[in-house]
Amino acid sequence: MSEASNGPIDPTNEPRPMRLREALRQARIEAADRTGVVVDLRDAEVARLEILNEALDPLFREIPDQIDLFDRGISQGETPRLWLDVVAHVAMGRDKRQYRFVQDTRNGRIVIAESHDVGAIVQAVTDYVARRMVERERAFSPPREAVAAPIAEPPKRRRGRGLWLFLLGFLLGALTLFGAALYAALQQA
């Protein structure tokens, strides 16, 4: 019976090559296992980022409503991230247990803090938020030099000077053309 379903028995007892259908089935099972593991890891990352997000709630409640620098939220992409603003976010490190607080700058991405401890990352985010708020205050306040020193008036230009320079250039050009025409006439005569 088994000979009919599996084919003839190989007398040399060598393992026969796996059929393509069986290989595809096995590859699909392996891919599903890997996908399940990846999904579990991603869910664990998101859960850790949600814990950090909840720990940051008291900090973000203290920020006045008129300051709209920060837009906190968890992105569910290939790499889950807790975004604090447009340029800074927290992602999980390679071991998926370490928080990694990074900021994108003109010169590339810099790591502000890395830690397994939620409290250390909360402190780093608190310092970052304070620095960003001070930068905002400085950007919206007038410079001290401008407030202290009176605004100097630009020097007044004399209007006639430009006209005289134009007329002098026109006269010199006309004399040069007249001299060139006279020279050419004398050469032909």
C-alpha positions as CSV (number, residue, x, y, z in Angstrom):
1,M,0.0,0.0,0.0
2,S,2.7,2.4,0.9
3,E,4.4,1.7,-2.4
4,A,1.4,2.9,-4.4
5,S,1.1,6.2,-2.5
6,N,4.8,7.1,-2.1
7,G,6.1,5.4,-5.3
8,P,8.5,2.4,-5.4
9,I,10.8,1.8,-2.5
10,D,14.4,2.8,-3.3
11,P,16.5,-0.3,-2.7
12,T,19.7,1.8,-2.0
13,N,18.0,3.5,1.0
14,E,19.1,6.9,-0.1
15,P,16.8,9.7,0.9
16,R,14.8,10.8,-2.1
17,P,14.6,14.6,-2.9
18,M,11.7,16.4,-1.4
19,R,9.0,17.3,-3.9
20,L,8.4,21.0,-4.7
21,R,4.9,20.9,-3.1
22,E,6.3,19.6,0.1
23,A,9.2,22.1,0.1
24,L,6.7,25.0,-0.5
25,R,4.5,23.7,2.4
26,Q,7.5,23.5,4.7
27,A,8.7,27.1,3.6
28,R,5.2,28.5,4.3
29,I,5.2,26.9,7.8
30,E,8.6,28.4,8.6
31,A,7.6,31.8,7.3
32,A,4.4,31.7,9.4
33,D,6.5,30.8,12.5
34,R,8.9,33.7,11.8
35,T,6.0,36.1,11.2
36,G,4.5,35.0,14.4
37,V,7.7,35.7,16.3
38,V,8.1,39.1,14.5
39,V,4.5,40.1,15.4
40,D,5.1,39.0,19.0
41,L,8.3,41.1,19.2
42,R,6.5,44.1,17.6
43,D,3.6,43.8,20.1
44,A,6.1,43.7,22.9
45,E,7.9,46.8,21.6
46,V,4.6,48.6,21.3
47,A,3.6,47.6,24.8
48,R,6.9,48.9,26.3
49,L,6.4,52.2,24.4
50,E,2.9,52.5,25.7
51,I,4.3,52.1,29.3
52,L,6.7,54.9,28.6
53,N,4.0,57.0,27.0
54,E,1.9,56.6,30.2
55,A,4.9,57.6,32.3
56,L,5.2,60.8,30.3
57,D,1.6,61.8,30.8
58,P,2.3,64.0,33.9
59,L,5.1,65.8,32.1
60,F,3.0,66.7,29.0
61,R,0.1,67.8,31.2
62,E,2.3,70.5,32.6
63,I,3.0,72.0,29.2
64,P,0.8,75.1,28.6
65,D,-1.8,74.6,25.9
66,Q,-0.5,77.5,23.8
67,I,2.8,75.7,23.2
68,D,2.2,73.4,20.2
69,L,5.8,72.1,19.8
70,F,5.0,68.6,20.8
71,D,2.8,66.0,19.2
72,R,3.1,62.7,21.1
73,G,2.0,59.4,19.6
74,I,3.0,55.9,18.8
75,S,3.6,55.0,15.2
76,Q,2.8,51.4,14.3
77,G,5.2,50.9,11.4
78,E,7.9,48.3,10.8
79,T,9.7,49.8,13.7
80,P,7.3,51.1,16.3
81,R,8.2,54.6,17.7
82,L,7.0,56.9,20.4
83,W,7.2,60.3,18.7
84,L,7.6,63.4,20.9
85,D,7.7,66.0,18.2
86,V,8.7,66.2,14.6
87,V,12.4,65.5,15.2
88,A,12.6,63.4,18.3
89,H,11.3,59.9,19.1
90,V,11.9,56.9,21.4
91,A,12.4,53.4,19.8
92,M,13.4,50.1,21.3
93,G,17.0,49.1,21.0
94,R,18.2,45.9,19.3
95,D,17.6,43.8,22.3
96,K,13.9,45.1,22.3
97,R,14.2,45.9,26.1
98,Q,16.3,49.0,25.9
99,Y,14.7,52.4,25.3
100,R,16.6,54.5,22.8
101,F,15.8,58.3,22.7
102,V,17.0,59.9,19.5
103,Q,16.8,63.2,17.7
104,D,17.1,63.9,14.0
105,T,19.4,66.8,13.2
106,R,20.9,68.4,10.1
107,N,24.0,66.3,10.6
108,G,22.2,63.0,11.1
109,R,20.6,61.2,14.0
110,I,22.0,61.6,17.5
111,V,21.2,59.4,20.5
112,I,20.2,61.5,23.5
113,A,19.7,58.7,25.9
114,E,19.6,54.9,26.1
115,S,18.4,52.9,29.1
116,H,16.5,49.9,30.2
117,D,14.9,52.1,32.9
118,V,11.7,54.0,32.1
119,G,12.6,56.6,34.8
120,A,15.9,57.5,33.1
121,I,14.2,58.0,29.7
122,V,11.5,60.1,31.4
123,Q,14.2,62.3,32.8
124,A,15.9,62.6,29.5
125,V,12.6,63.5,27.8
126,T,11.9,66.1,30.5
127,D,15.3,67.7,29.9
128,Y,14.6,67.7,26.1
129,V,11.2,69.3,26.5
130,A,12.6,72.0,28.8
131,R,15.4,72.8,26.3
132,R,12.9,73.0,23.4
133,M,10.7,75.3,25.4
134,V,13.6,77.6,26.1
135,E,14.6,77.6,22.4
136,R,11.0,78.6,21.6
137,E,11.0,81.4,24.1
138,R,14.3,82.8,22.6
139,A,12.9,82.5,19.1
140,F,9.8,84.6,20.0
141,S,11.5,87.2,22.1
142,P,13.3,90.2,20.5
143,P,17.1,90.2,20.9
144,R,18.4,92.3,23.8
145,E,20.6,94.4,21.5
146,A,17.5,95.4,19.4
147,V,15.6,96.5,22.5
148,A,18.5,98.4,24.2
149,A,19.9,100.2,21.1
150,P,17.8,102.7,19.1
151,I,17.3,101.8,15.5
152,A,19.8,103.8,13.4
153,E,18.4,105.4,10.3
154,P,20.1,104.5,7.1
155,P,22.3,107.3,5.7
156,K,20.5,109.5,3.2
157,R,21.7,109.2,-0.4
158,R,22.3,112.2,-2.6
159,R,20.1,111.9,-5.6
160,G,22.0,114.1,-8.0
161,R,25.3,112.1,-7.7
162,G,24.0,109.2,-9.8
163,L,22.7,111.5,-12.5
164,W,26.0,113.3,-12.8
165,L,27.9,109.9,-13.1
166,F,25.5,108.8,-15.8
167,L,26.0,112.0,-17.8
168,L,29.8,111.9,-17.5
169,G,29.8,108.3,-18.7
170,F,27.5,109.2,-21.7
171,L,29.8,112.2,-22.6
172,L,32.9,110.1,-22.4
173,G,31.3,107.3,-24.5
174,A,30.2,109.9,-27.2
175,L,33.7,111.5,-27.3
176,T,35.3,108.0,-27.7
177,L,32.9,107.1,-30.6
178,F,33.6,110.5,-32.3
179,G,37.3,110.0,-31.9
180,A,37.1,106.5,-33.3
181,A,35.1,107.7,-36.3
182,L,37.5,110.6,-37.0
183,Y,40.5,108.2,-36.8
184,A,38.8,105.8,-39.2
185,A,38.1,108.6,-41.7
186,L,41.6,109.8,-41.6
187,Q,43.0,106.4,-42.2
188,Q,40.9,105.9,-45.3
189,A,41.8,109.3,-46.8
